[in-house]
Amino acid sequence: MNMPIANADIAAVFDEIADLLDMQGANVFRIRAYRNAARTLANLERSANEMVERGEDLDALPGIGPDLASKITEIVATGTCALLKRLSRELPAGITALLKIPGLGPRRVRLLHDELGIGTLEQLRAAARDGRISGVHGFGAKMQRQILDAVQSQLQQERRVKLSAAMQLADAILAELAGMPGVKQAVAAGSLRRQRDTVGDLDLLVAVERGSPVMERFTHGNQVARVLMRGNTRASVVLRSGLQVDLRAVPAASFGAAWLYFTGSKAHNIALRKLAQSAGLKLNEYGLYRGRRRIASNTEKSVYAALGLPFITPELRENLGEIEAAQARTLPALVTLSDLRGDLHAHTRESDGRDTLEVMALAARRRGFEYLAITEHSAHLSVARGLDAERLARQIDAIDALNRRLEGITLLKGIEVDILEDGRLDLPDTVLERLDLVVGAVHDYFDLTRERQTERLLRAMDHPHFSLLAHPTGRLLDERRPYDIDLPRVLRKARERGCFVELNAQPERLDLDDLACRMTRDEGVLVAIDSDAHGIGDFDHLRFGIGQARRGWLRAADVLNTRPLAELWPLLDATMGRRSRSIRPPSAARADQTSNIR
């Protein structure tokens, strides 16, 4: 099988090159070129593999010149590139694993290597235990303790990949499998189908006719590094990327039962088997049986129905009350991507985005959105070219002007304002009061105590112009743990204040997590599912946010941006301390919003 390399794998190669160059102290512009290329590929809607096969011009992609285009072609053909191999030889093997430790960027990794000879996680753990790290300039005892805790966790943790990368790879493999002789259907199962935010391995399932060569071809794919096992109905391989892929093959007659079984979760399956046993039945991957007679197997729905249950959507299959809700016929009608009427968190070139205001607006309109909130970073986040009061005032005027000539989409005037260490917001009221919404976010001081971090958020939410708490726990998957807060207390405050919390759909964040989504719903606080788009391709992230929301049992009614604009205005106005109104002309800049900040 000619297994295509995914965009995420190419992006990972470029990110690793950038890290290695950074550790060597290479030119900053060269490093940035590889990082920008990695981001372009990670957010690319099309397959770079297909573009190469069709001979398309890769130079046309944003930030991709001839040199990077040639490297993409090389990676598609070989899975890696000569530059990465050379850089890897010049540094200790495994040193890039140190970059997974929170707080250790390339420069700090290089410093630890130069000062202490550290090149592996085990060496890093030993140095932290011995107290040697605290003696290196710029570290100290507190960071040493944090590093030790993080290394211990990293060494114990199973290797997992982000949902977005796993989905991209699975889609490519499934497309290949579906075209093979004798394959009637090819689908994803396991934690990927349940939309877990990270995936340990890929579980794939095919319905096949007898004699299909699918197992032989699958195990001989060009991306396969190692075959763990191969039989007539099951094969397991490890790809060059390190990800394990398990493939099961079943006859069409057993497909539904097999898909149910291999989707899991294990706890959900055990609960279903117990339910079957209580009814004198037996359930396994081949079907539901009464004695030797198979009474349901070809579809998942038929198996659930034979157990007296309605179909339970895969995102809920965690044995967290879904079976009881199914028995009581109280399963929620979960939110879908088509329910979203707009997006309340997006950036343009004015801060760290890649596209202009108008380009973002037109892309949102093409997706059927009724509104899009433009929420640049504020000045405190200087690395993102955040806006000060004067620049924000100019953007407010630019949005008003664009709204007057736009049709079919309304831009909302917002800001992603930094919540400072003491809970103050990074911009003055004189400019915040001109906005339609204010999105508050934490971007530093992640290591405050639980009490101080919680109080920081509560004080921010008390501000008279505060609409939405962005990425509420600050986590970055595989990079940064959630900061320590009393989330129930924060959610109660949001309900009392009448503001909202975000489910940030960036694949690196997916923050809130599924359990926090459910907690938020139970508290009666509306969730905004936002893309945090930094370019038009990032609107695709919303599908991952929807998957997370569904895992959290959220209905359309629980999501703020499922409301049409006429219903959204009064909700936002209430958070901004304005009298509620049912509708407002989309292009009108209100008379009381004349700027005196220039």
C-alpha positions in Angstrom: 0.0 0.0 0.0 1.4 3.4 -1.0 0.5 5.0 2.4 0.6 8.8 1.9 2.5 10.9 4.4 0.2 13.3 6.2 0.6 17.1 6.3 1.1 16.8 10.1 4.1 14.6 9.6 5.7 17.0 7.2 5.0 19.9 9.6 6.6 17.8 12.4 9.8 17.4 10.3 10.0 21.2 9.8 9.3 21.9 13.5 12.1 19.5 14.5 14.5 21.2 12.0 13.5 24.6 13.5 14.2 23.2 17.0 17.6 21.8 16.1 18.6 25.0 14.3 17.5 27.0 17.3 19.6 24.8 19.6 22.6 25.4 17.3 22.1 29.2 17.5 21.2 29.5 13.8 19.9 32.6 12.0 16.6 33.6 13.6 15.0 34.3 10.2 15.9 30.8 9.0 14.4 29.2 12.1 11.3 31.3 11.7 10.9 30.2 8.0 10.7 26.6 9.1 8.3 27.3 11.9 6.0 29.3 9.6 6.2 26.5 7.0 5.2 23.9 9.6 2.2 26.0 10.6 1.2 26.5 7.0 1.3 22.7 6.4 -0.5 21.9 9.7 -3.4 24.1 8.7 -3.4 23.2 5.0 -6.8 22.0 3.9 -5.4 20.0 1.0 -3.0 17.1 1.1 0.6 18.2 0.3 1.2 14.6 -0.7 -1.5 14.9 -3.4 -0.1 18.3 -4.5 3.3 16.7 -5.1 1.9 13.7 -7.0 0.0 16.1 -9.3 3.0 18.3 -9.9 1.4 21.4 -8.4 3.4 24.4 -7.5 4.1 24.3 -3.8 5.8 27.7 -4.0 2.3 29.2 -4.1 1.7 28.2 -0.5 2.1 31.0 2.1 5.7 31.1 3.3 6.9 28.3 1.1 9.8 29.2 -1.3 11.7 26.9 -3.7 14.0 25.5 -1.0 11.1 24.5 1.3 9.1 23.3 -1.6 11.9 20.9 -2.6 12.1 19.7 1.0 8.4 19.0 1.1 8.8 16.9 -2.1 11.8 15.1 -0.4 9.8 14.3 2.7 6.8 13.1 0.7 9.1 10.7 -1.1 11.2 9.5 1.9 9.4 10.4 5.1 12.3 12.7 6.1 14.9 14.9 4.6 18.7 15.1 4.5 18.9 18.4 6.5 17.1 16.8 9.4 19.4 13.8 9.3 22.5 16.0 9.3 21.2 18.2 12.1 20.3 15.1 14.2 23.8 13.7 13.7 25.3 17.0 15.0 23.4 16.9 18.3 22.9 14.1 20.9 20.3 11.5 19.9 17.0 12.1 21.7 17.8 15.7 22.7 14.6 16.9 21.1 12.6 14.9 23.7 13.7 17.6 26.2 11.6 20.1 24.3 8.5 18.4 25.5 9.3 19.5 29.0 7.3 22.6 30.0 9.5 25.6 30.2 12.4 24.1 28.2 12.6 25.8 24.9 15.5 25.3 22.4 17.8 27.9 24.0 17.4 26.4 27.5 17.9 22.9 26.2 21.1 24.1 24.6 22.2 25.8 27.8 21.7 22.6 29.8 23.6 20.6 27.2 26.5 23.1 27.1 26.7 23.5 30.9 25.8 20.0 32.2 26.1 17.7 29.1 22.4 16.9 29.3 21.1 15.2 26.1 18.3 12.8 27.3 15.3 12.8 29.6 17.1 10.4 31.9 20.1 12.7 32.2 17.8 15.6 32.8 16.0 13.7 35.6 19.4 12.8 37.2 20.6 16.4 37.1 17.3 17.6 38.6 17.5 15.0 41.4 21.2 15.9 42.1 20.4 19.6 42.3 22.7 20.6 39.5 20.1 22.4 37.4 19.4 25.0 40.0 23.0 26.1 39.6 22.7 27.0 36.0 22.0 30.6 35.3 18.4 31.4 34.6 17.0 28.3 36.3 16.8 28.1 40.1 15.3 25.7 42.7 11.7 26.3 41.7 12.2 25.5 38.1 14.3 22.5 39.0 11.4 21.0 41.0 9.0 21.7 38.1 11.4 20.1 35.6 11.8 17.0 37.8 8.0 16.6 38.1 7.5 17.0 34.4 10.3 14.6 33.5 8.8 11.9 35.8 5.4 12.4 34.2 6.9 12.3 30.7 8.8 9.1 31.3 5.7 7.4 32.7 3.3 8.6 30.0 2.3 6.6 27.0 3.1 8.2 23.6 0.0 10.0 22.3 -0.6 12.2 19.3 -3.1 15.1 19.0 -6.5 14.3 17.5 -5.9 16.6 14.5 -2.7 14.8 13.4 -4.2 11.3 14.1 -7.4 12.2 12.1 -5.4 13.5 9.1 -3.3 10.3 9.0 -6.3 8.1 9.5 -8.2 9.8 6.7 -5.3 9.2 4.3 -4.9 5.5 5.2 -8.7 4.9 5.1 -8.8 6.4 1.6 -6.1 3.9 0.5 -7.9 0.9 2.2 -11.2 1.8 0.7 -9.8 1.4 -2.8 -8.4 -2.1 -2.3 -10.0 -5.2 -3.8 -12.6 -6.8 -1.7 -13.0 -3.9 0.7 -16.6 -2.8 1.1 -16.1 -0.3 3.9 -13.2 1.3 5.8 -13.7 3.3 9.0 -11.9 4.6 12.1 -12.7 3.1 15.5 -11.1 3.5 18.9 -10.4 6.8 20.7 -10.1 8.6 17.3 -13.8 7.9 16.6 -14.7 8.8 20.2 -12.9 12.2 19.5 -10.5 11.9 22.4 -8.2 15.0 22.3 -5.2 12.8 22.0 -4.8 9.3 20.5 -2.5 6.5 21.6 -2.8 4.5 18.4 -5.1 4.2 15.4 -7.8 1.5 15.3 -9.1 0.9 11.8 -11.8 -1.5 10.6 -12.6 -2.8 7.2 -15.5 -4.9 6.0 -14.1 -7.3 3.4 -15.0 -10.1 1.1 -13.2 -13.4 1.4 -9.8 -13.4 -0.3 -9.1 -9.6 -0.1 -5.4 -8.8 -0.1 -5.9 -5.9 2.3 -3.7 -7.3 5.2 -0.8 -8.0 2.8 -0.9 -4.6 1.2 -1.4 -2.8 4.5 1.6 -4.3 6.2 3.8 -3.5 3.1 2.9 0.2 3.1 5.8 2.7 2.4 5.3 4.4 5.7 5.5 1.2 7.7 8.7 1.0 9.9 7.9 -2.3 11.7 5.2 -5.0 11.4 4.2 -6.2 14.9 1.9 -8.9 13.7 -0.1 -10.0 10.7 -2.9 -12.5 10.3 -5.9 -13.1 8.1 -8.2 -10.7 10.2 -5.8 -8.5 12.1 -2.5 -6.7 11.5 -0.5 -4.2 13.6 2.2 -2.0 12.3 4.3 0.9 13.6 4.7 3.8 11.1 7.8 5.8 10.6 6.3 8.5 12.7 6.2 6.1 15.7 2.4 5.7 15.7 1.0 2.2 16.0 -1.9 1.4 13.6 -4.1 -1.7 14.2 -6.3 -3.0 11.4 -9.2 -5.4 11.8 -11.0 -7.1 9.0 -14.5 -8.6 9.3 -17.2 -9.8 7.0 -20.0 -7.3 6.3 -22.5 -9.4 8.3 -20.5 -8.6 11.5 -19.5 -5.1 10.7 -21.8 -3.3 13.1 -21.0 -5.4 16.1 -17.2 -5.1 15.3 -17.4 -1.3 14.9 -19.2 -1.0 18.2 -16.7 -3.3 19.9 -13.5 -1.7 18.5 -14.8 1.8 19.1 -15.0 1.2 22.8 -14.5 2.5 25.3 -13.6 -0.6 27.3 -15.8 0.6 30.1 -18.7 1.2 27.8 -18.3 -2.3 26.2 -18.2 -3.9 29.6 -21.4 -2.2 30.6 -23.1 -3.3 27.4 -22.0 -6.9 27.9 -23.4 -6.9 31.4 -26.6 -5.5 30.1 -26.7 -8.3 27.5 -26.0 -11.0 30.1 -28.8 -9.7 32.3 -31.1 -10.4 29.3 -29.7 -13.9 28.7 -27.7 -12.7 25.7 -24.0 -12.7 24.8 -22.3 -9.7 23.1 -18.9 -9.8 21.3 -17.2 -8.4 18.3 -19.1 -10.8 16.0 -22.6 -10.0 17.1 -25.3 -10.2 19.8 -26.3 -13.8 20.4 -29.2 -15.7 22.0 -27.6 -19.0 22.5 -26.0 -19.8 19.2 -28.3 -17.7 17.1 -27.0 -14.3 16.1 -29.8 -11.7 16.5 -28.0 -8.5 15.7 -24.7 -7.6 14.1 -24.7 -5.8 10.7 -25.2 -2.3 12.2 -24.4 -0.7 15.5 -28.0 0.6 15.7 -29.4 -3.0 15.4 -27.2 -4.1 18.3 -28.3 -1.2 20.5 -31.9 -1.8 19.5 -31.7 -5.5 20.4 -30.5 -4.4 23.8 -33.4 -2.1 24.2 -31.4 1.1 23.7 -31.4 3.9 21.2 -28.2 4.5 19.3 -25.5 6.1 21.5 -23.2 8.4 19.6 -19.5 7.4 19.8 -18.4 10.6 21.7 -20.5 9.6 24.7 -19.3 6.0 25.0 -17.2 6.4 28.2 -19.6 4.7 30.7 -20.3 8.1 32.3 -24.1 7.9 32.4 -24.8 7.4 28.7 -26.3 3.9 29.1 -28.6 5.1 31.9 -29.6 8.1 29.9 -30.3 5.8 26.9 -32.5 3.6 29.1 -34.4 6.6 30.3 -34.7 8.0 26.8 -33.0 11.2 28.0 -29.8 11.2 25.8 -29.2 14.8 24.7 -29.4 15.9 21.1 -25.7 17.0 20.8 -24.4 20.1 19.1 -23.2 19.7 15.5 -20.9 21.8 13.4 -23.9 23.1 11.3 -25.4 24.5 14.5 -22.7 27.2 14.8 -23.8 30.6 13.5 -20.5 32.3 14.0 -17.1 32.4 15.7 -16.2 34.7 18.6 -12.4 34.5 18.6 -10.2 35.2 15.5 -7.1 37.2 14.7 -5.8 39.1 11.6 -2.5 40.4 10.5 -2.9 43.3 12.9 -1.5 41.0 15.6 -0.2 37.5 14.9 -2.7 36.4 12.3 -1.8 35.6 8.7 -4.7 37.2 6.8 -6.4 40.6 6.5 -9.6 41.7 8.1 -11.5 41.4 4.8 -10.1 38.1 3.9 -11.1 36.6 7.2 -14.6 38.1 6.9 -15.2 36.7 3.4 -13.8 33.2 4.5 -16.2 33.2 7.4 -19.1 34.2 5.1 -18.2 31.3 2.7 -18.6 28.9 5.7 -22.1 30.2 6.2 -21.3 32.2 9.3 -23.6 35.1 10.2 -20.9 36.9 12.3 -17.2 36.8 13.2 -15.6 38.4 16.2 -12.2 40.0 15.5 -10.2 39.6 18.7 -6.5 40.6 18.3 -4.1 40.2 21.2 -3.5 43.1 23.5 -0.2 45.0 23.9 0.9 42.9 26.9 1.5 40.0 24.6 4.3 41.7 22.7 5.5 38.5 21.0 2.1 38.5 19.1 2.3 42.2 18.2 -0.6 42.9 20.5 -2.6 46.1 20.1 -2.4 49.1 22.4 -5.3 51.4 22.9 -4.5 53.6 19.9 -4.1 50.7 17.4 -7.3 49.0 18.8 -9.2 52.3 18.2 -8.0 52.3 14.6 -9.1 48.7 14.1 -12.6 49.5 15.6 -13.0 52.2 13.0 -11.7 49.8 10.2 -14.3 47.2 11.3 -17.1 49.7 11.3 -16.1 50.9 7.8 -15.9 47.3 6.5 -19.2 46.4 8.0 -20.9 49.2 6.1 -20.0 47.6 2.8 -20.1 43.9 3.7 -23.2 41.8 3.0 -24.1 38.5 4.5 -21.6 38.7 7.4 -21.2 41.0 10.4 -17.8 41.6 12.1 -18.0 42.0 15.8 -15.4 44.3 17.4 -13.5 42.6 20.1 -10.1 42.1 21.8 -8.3 39.1 23.4 -7.1 41.2 26.3 -4.4 39.8 28.6 -5.5 39.2 32.2 -2.5 40.6 34.2 -1.1 38.9 37.2 -3.3 40.9 39.6 -6.5 40.4 37.6 -6.5 43.7 35.9 -7.1 43.9 32.1 -4.4 45.1 29.8 -6.4 48.0 28.2 -8.2 51.0 29.5 -12.0 51.2 29.8 -12.1 54.1 27.4 -11.3 51.8 24.5 -12.9 48.5 25.9 -16.3 50.2 26.2 -16.3 50.7 22.4 -16.2 47.0 21.8 -19.0 44.5 21.2 -17.2 41.9 23.4 -14.1 41.5 25.5 -12.3 38.1 25.6 -10.1 37.8 28.6 -7.1 35.4 28.5 -4.1 34.3 30.6 -0.8 34.2 28.8 1.7 34.3 31.6 2.3 33.5 35.3 1.0 30.0 34.9 2.6 28.8 38.1 0.7 30.9 40.6 -0.8 29.1 43.5 -4.4 27.7 43.1 -5.8 30.5 45.3 -3.9 33.3 43.5 -4.7 32.0 40.0 -8.4 31.6 40.9 -8.6 35.1 42.4 -6.8 36.5 39.3 -9.6 35.1 37.1 -12.4 36.2 39.5 -11.1 39.7 39.6 -10.9 39.9 35.8 -14.5 38.6 35.5 -15.6 41.3 37.8 -14.5 44.0 35.3 -17.5 45.9 33.9 -16.4 45.0 30.3 -15.7 41.2 30.4 -17.6 38.9 28.1 -15.7 35.6 27.7 -12.9 33.7 29.4 -10.7 32.3 26.7 -9.0 28.8 26.9 -9.9 28.7 30.6 -7.3 26.3 32.0 -4.4 27.4 29.8 -3.3 23.9 28.8 -1.3 23.0 25.7 -1.5 19.3 25.0 1.8 17.6 25.5 3.5 20.9 26.3 1.9 22.6 29.2 -0.4 21.3 32.0 -3.5 23.3 33.0 -2.7 25.9 35.5 -4.1 25.2 38.9 -7.5 26.9 39.4 -10.7 26.1 41.3 -12.8 25.6 38.2 -16.2 25.1 39.9 -15.6 28.5 41.7 -14.7 30.2 38.4 -17.8 28.7 36.7 -20.1 29.9 39.5 -18.6 33.3 39.1 -19.3 33.3 35.4 -22.9 32.3 36.1 -23.3 35.1 38.7 -21.6 37.7 36.5 -23.5 36.6 33.4 -20.4 36.1 31.2 -19.3 33.0 29.3 -16.4 30.6 28.9 -14.7 29.3 25.8 -14.0 25.9 24.4 -11.0 26.8 22.3 -10.9 24.5 19.3 -7.2 24.8 18.5 -6.0 21.2 18.4 -3.1 22.1 20.7 -5.6 23.4 23.3 -9.1 21.8 23.2 -9.6 23.8 26.3 -12.1 23.2 28.0 -11.7 19.4 28.2 -14.8 17.2 28.0 -15.4 16.8 31.8 -15.1 20.6 32.2 -17.6 21.1 29.4 -20.1 19.0 31.2 -19.4 20.8 34.5 -20.0 24.1 32.7 -23.3 23.0 31.2 -24.4 21.7 34.7 -23.6 25.1 36.1 -25.8 26.8 33.5 -23.0 28.8 31.9 -22.9 29.1 28.1 -19.9 27.8 26.2 -18.5 29.5 23.1 -16.9 27.0 20.7 -14.2 29.2 19.0 -11.6 28.5 16.4 -9.0 31.0 17.7 -8.3 31.3 14.0 -5.0 32.9 12.9 -5.8 32.4 9.2 -8.7 31.3 7.1 -7.7 27.6 7.3 -8.0 27.6 11.0 -11.8 27.7 10.8 -11.4 24.0 10.2 -10.5 23.7 13.9 -14.1 24.1 14.8 -14.8 20.4 14.0 -12.4 19.4 16.8 -14.1 21.8 19.2 -17.5 20.3 18.2 -16.1 16.8 18.9 -14.9 17.9 22.4 -18.3 19.6 23.1 -20.1 16.4 22.1 -17.9 14.4 24.5 -19.0 17.0 27.1 -22.7 16.4 26.5 -23.3 19.9 25.1 -26.4 20.6 23.2 -26.9 23.5 20.7 -28.7 25.4 23.5 -25.6 25.1 25.7 -23.4 26.9 23.1 -23.3 30.7 22.9 -22.5 30.9 19.2 -25.3 28.8 18.0 -27.5 31.8 18.5 -28.4 34.0 15.5 -27.0 37.5 15.7 -30.3 39.0 16.8 -30.3 36.8 19.9 -26.5 37.2 20.5 -26.5 41.0 20.7 -28.4 41.3 24.0 -26.3 38.5 25.6 -23.1 40.3 24.7 -24.5 43.7 25.6 -25.3 42.4 29.1 -21.7 41.4 29.7 -20.6 44.9 28.6 -22.9 46.7 31.0 -25.3 48.0 28.3 -29.0 47.9 28.1 -30.2 44.9 26.3 -31.6 45.2 22.8 -33.1 42.6 20.5 -31.5 43.7 17.3 -29.0 46.2 16.1 -28.0 47.4 12.6 -24.8 45.4 11.8 -22.8 48.3 10.3 -23.8 51.0 12.7 -21.2 52.5 15.0 -23.2 53.9 17.8 -23.2 57.6 18.5 -21.9 57.1 22.0 -18.8 55.2 20.6 -17.0 58.2 19.1 -13.3 57.7 19.7 -11.2 60.3 21.4 -8.1 58.0 21.2 -6.0 58.6 18.1 
